[in-house]
């Protein structure tokens, strides 16, 4: 994975982990920060990580990685 892409998956543990109550009250700011920093934000409930907020661009990178990792679909049997 290129270094620039790897940075996109790093989580800022000091500012990139928020409880759901704080996330709910500052969603717009979290979306802007995630997009600007190109880093996901972890959302916790009762102290446990439960969700991740990420930019559409980062989501597209993840989807492409998953699609590239899938084996090709088997051809239907002939006959």
C-alpha positions in Angstrom: 0.0 0.0 0.0 1.5 3.4 -0.9 2.5 5.6 1.9 -0.1 8.3 1.0 -2.9 5.7 1.1 -1.6 4.2 4.4 -1.8 7.7 6.0 -5.5 7.7 5.1 -6.1 4.7 7.4 -4.3 6.2 10.4 -6.5 7.2 13.3 -5.6 10.1 15.5 -6.2 8.5 18.9 -6.1 11.9 20.6 -8.7 13.7 18.5 -10.1 11.0 16.2 -12.0 9.0 18.8 -15.3 10.4 20.1 -18.2 9.2 22.3 -21.5 8.9 20.4 -23.0 11.8 22.5 -20.3 14.2 21.3 -20.5 12.8 17.7 -24.2 13.5 17.6 -23.8 17.1 18.7 -20.9 17.9 16.3 -21.6 15.7 13.2 -21.0 18.4 10.7 -17.6 19.4 12.2 -16.6 15.7 12.4 -17.4 15.2 8.7 -15.4 18.3 7.7 -12.4 17.2 9.9 -12.4 13.7 8.5 -12.5 14.9 4.9 -9.8 17.6 5.5 -7.4 15.3 7.3 -8.3 12.2 5.2 -8.5 10.1 8.4 -11.4 8.1 9.8 -13.0 9.1 13.1 -13.9 6.3 15.6 -17.2 6.7 17.4 -17.6 4.9 20.8 -20.6 3.8 22.9 -20.0 3.1 26.5 -16.3 3.3 26.0 -16.2 0.7 23.2 -15.5 1.5 19.5 -18.8 0.9 17.6 -18.6 2.9 14.3 -16.3 4.7 12.0 -16.9 7.9 10.1 -14.9 8.4 7.0 -14.9 10.5 3.9 -16.5 9.3 0.7 -13.0 9.3 -0.9 -11.6 7.0 1.7 -14.7 4.8 1.4 -14.1 4.5 -2.3 -10.4 3.5 -1.7 -11.6 0.7 0.7 -14.2 -0.5 -1.8 -11.6 -0.7 -4.5 -9.2 -2.6 -2.3 -12.0 -5.1 -1.4 -13.0 -5.5 -5.1 -9.4 -6.1 -6.1 -9.0 -8.7 -3.4 -12.0 -10.7 -4.4 -11.4 -13.8 -6.5 -12.9 -13.6 -10.0 -16.4 -15.0 -10.2 -16.6 -18.5 -11.6 -18.0 -18.9 -15.0 -21.4 -20.6 -15.2 -21.3 -24.2 -16.2 -21.8 -24.8 -19.9 -24.5 -27.0 -21.2 
